[in-house]
Structures are given as C-alpha cells and as structure tokens.
C-alpha cells in the first residue's frame, strides 16, 4: 500500500459556506425548539404520562447508536488489521464523536430540567443503567478523541492498536448499555429482554456504517476524490452483512416473544393490528430498512452503481428511524398489562389512558429538536474535515490495495 | 462640655439597660417554651425502618362511581390546583396532568364480573423506579415510602418508563399554584407518597383512606405492615390478598383483596 496522504476538504468556498450556513440554520432551529419546549413545558409536545419519551428520544437514540457504529470502520482497520480500512479511520473517529454529541444534546435538551445537568454529572445512582451511560458516553468521546490523536500523530502510532482495541470494547459496552436502557425494563411488555442489548449493537453497525458511507461519498464527490470499485464493494458488502444481521436479530426477538403466550397481545400489536406501528414495523423497519437495501446490495448490476449504493445507505437510515420509532414509541403506546384476564373498562378520568393504546402524535418542536441534533452531528464533521486532515486524498484501488489491479473488478 | 457628655451618656445607658430588660423579658419565655419543642420536633428525627407503611384495598367494598379517595388526594396534595395550559387539548391534558391515584374498573374476561379499585404508587420494597433513576432522586425511605426528591430530579422520566403501575406523573406545564406541603415544579416527576407530610407530623393517616372511611365504604386501610397488632395487619390477616403484578416480585406495600 502506498503511503496514505490526508488533505483538508477542498470543496469550493461558496459551496462550503452554503453547506455550513444550512447546517447552522438547522442547529439554530433545533436550539429554538428546545428553548420553546423548556419555556412552556412538555405539554407543547405530543408526550404524555403514557408516552413519556417521544420524538427527541427516537433521534437521540438513533444518533447515539449510529455514533458507536461509525467508529466500527476505524476498528476494522486497527483492531482487526484490515489494511484497506486504515485510510478510513480518521473520518470514522470524527463522525463517531460528532454523532454522539448530536445525540446527547437532543437527549439533554429533552430533559424536564436541562438546567440540572450538573446534578446528573455529580449525583449518581449506580444501579441505574442511565448513570452508567453518562460515563460510557463521555468516556466514549474522550477515548475516541485520544484514538484520533494516535491516528494523526506520528508519536502516537504505536498506541493506535491498544487505544483502538479499548475504544472498540468501550463502544460495545456503550451500545449494549443503550439497548439495556430498554432491555432492563421489567414493567413493559415489549422490553424486559436481554436481546435488546446485542440487537442495538448490530443496529449500530448498520446505521453507523450507512451514515459513514453517505458522508464519505458526499465529501469525496464534492472535491473529486476517487473511491475505487474494490473499496466500494468492501463497504457495501459489509453493510449488507450488518443489515442481514438486524433482520436476524429482529426475527429472534419476535420469535422469543411469540413463544410465550403472555406476550401474544404485544406481538399482535406490533406485527398485525397496531395500525401505524405495524406499518412502521413492516414497511419501515423490515422493507425500507432491510429488504430493499439488501436487494440493491446483492443485485448484480445495481450494486455496481454508486447512486444505488447511496440510495441503499439512505434506506437503511430511514429504516433505522422507523425501527427506533417502533421500539421506543410503539412499546410505550401499548398498554401496560397489570390485570391479566381482565379488560380495563375505566382508568381514571376520561382521557387518562390505561388498558388501551395511548395516542401520540409528535409536535413540530420536538421533531425540529431532533433534526437540530442531526444538523449538529453533520456540522461538526463539516468543520473538521475542512480545517484538519481527516480525508485521504484517494481511495482508488491502486492507492489502497496494489494487488487490486491484478484482480478483475467486482 | 464634659458634664453634658456624661449626662447624655448616662441617659443612653439607662435607655439601653431598660431596652435589654424589656427584650429579655419578651424573648425569654419564647426561648424557654419553644426550644425544647423545636429540638423534639418529629420531622427532625431520621426516619427508621421500625415501620413500613402500606395500604390494603378491599375491592369488594370499593363502590362504583365513588371518587372520594381521588378527590381527597387531589385536595390534600394540591392536584386540584392544576390548570390546563391555554391551547392544550382537553383529552390530552387528562393524560398530561399529574394523577396520584385513579379509579380503575375491570371486567373479568371469562365471568364478566366487575371490579373497582383505586390504583396508586404501590410503594414496592424493590422499586424499579428507584433502580433506574440516574441521580437517586427517586428513592425509598427507610419506612417504605417511595417518593421523588424534587431537588435532584432532572426530569428524564426513566422512572415512568420503569414503573409497572403507571403511577408516576410528569409535570408538563408551568405551575402557578401549589401547596407548601406538596411542592410541585415544571419538569419534575412525582407520585403518591402516602401523605408523607401527615406521617412526618405524627398524623398516621392518608387522605384517601380517611375519605373512604368518611363515605362509609372502608375499602382502604392504612397502617404499618410491620405492626402485627396494628389495623393493617389485622385486616390483612382476615382475608386473602395479592399484589398487582405479583409475578415481578416487587413486594408491594399496597395489597389488594378480591382481585
């Protein structure tokens, strides 16, 4: 392999500043939405005492698990010694930190008392997976920044493998922890299962890689850097593997729940008669996020074309949001079963919800807050790749893998 | 000059002495009378695990259409002071306002039998809301009362996700009116605390149980689960009771007969 040369992103200034202005505006709108919600209280959102986590959590959890997944690309190069992935490492670390910051900001601004963040940082209850996550998230950011330093600084090269390995193990713990936020909840039918931890890990692999590939394609196209067909094949095959793994875990999750008779109602709700939630599951999670991208990735002609692979990545991301919506909102909308063998005829005052599906429709501010987090997660790498050397000059097969030219292109 | 000054000073001394005497006379009885009481105030003593407070709900006595317990709780804890924010949907508000106790009406799917019961925080021995709270704001007192420390609650709502009984409420709106005994603030979570302000003042009762008795139903019995001769244990000994979601093994402080 040739020596990898990294260069700042050399996109035309007009285009760059235009992009920056758009992303900054998105972040500003997200910030204003958070202020609006904080000022009035959460009644301006669609959230209630039944659906207590709404749209901001869908965005936040997606961004946080995508963050750990984005770091995977660097881990493959460092931890598993796949040389072809080494040039991809720096962007991988940068994206991971940016996605995490975006997700965490949404999570924090959706708190009832975001002004008490200091309390959360100083008062811990270690039987809470949330408290552990505070350390897992901040630790992840710190370790990844250290990892980036080992990649960028010659003096740090020898530390790259141990730091990279540590970061990889840390990210596995982080995503398991995020999945366990839901998996450890015994009081709700859809949760209370250990598989949510590993399922979130697998989801993070796919969502993080899909985001990574989109950012890579966009930045490389914008200033005319080449990506070779062998590299493209590597990335799309990896995405195909991860998306297949999501489908496998989804299957096992539902089979496990279906086997126990006591879970048949929640399964019927998610899979058949849940209306919007069933549609989100089948059309969003399975079709858009799973089968369609797999169809593109394993199609002999379409998978040769960059635009189709880009579409597959976008579909995986859309499907990821649908999956988060079903897991987070759908599972809360389904009534908590407290009285087996009984129907709940009345639950508090009319409008108070128990024993029936809780209504939830996200309001604009909570949606915009989530979008603001996405904006920040993209603004950080947009600045990063411009001012520092994150992007390799070329990912052509000749530069990455000298033997590639000897082999026929995929 | 000197004489004048001395006479002036003498006058001031007299005035100060008299003022001190009057002040002492005024304050002393207060100090003597109030100091022992202040040091013996029950709420300054740490709560111990000598008691474990709980409730028994006899569903056969819970009358259909009666909302005495709910109304009493609302008045006792200032929940009736909540006002729907201008512009909020009326039905949505019912699911956003704080509710500490609610009447639930059930129908047995097989027999069609109807059961009425009040549902509130079950004051678990192993409360999931306490386990998941990142800051420890959701806590269990030594006497078994599960409640929220409004000073350290960050409003993450994880306890609401974890509670199997939908017992907790999030304050979705700006609070204009509240009672001193039940402080309430936008962005925090709260739930039934077994009228802890009464217990700490030495009044062994809850508003809901009191109201139920006043109505003549006596479906709610409040008392100490650890006192074998107390009213609660006596009532528990007389009939078979169970816990809601007994399968979770939370050992709730609220027990139900007839479900």
Interface residues (C-beta under 8 A of the other chain):
Chain A: X40 X41 X42 X43 X47 X48 X49 X50 X52 X53 X111 X112 X113 X114 X116 X117 X119 X120 X123 X124 X125 X127 X128 X129 X130 X131 X134 X181 X184 X185 X186 X187 X188 X332 X336 X338 X339 X341 X342 X343 X344 X345 X346 X347 X348 X349 X350 X351 X352 X353 X354 X358 X359
Chain B: X85 X88 X90 X91 X92 X93 X94 X95 X96 X99 X102 X103 X104 X105 X106 X107 X108 X109 X110 X114 X115 X119 X128 X130 X131 X132 X133 X134 X135 X136 X152 X153 X154 X155 X156 X157 X158 X160 X161 X162 X163 X164 X165 X166 X168 X169 X170 X171 X172 X173 X174 X186 X187 X188 X189 X244 X245 X248 X259
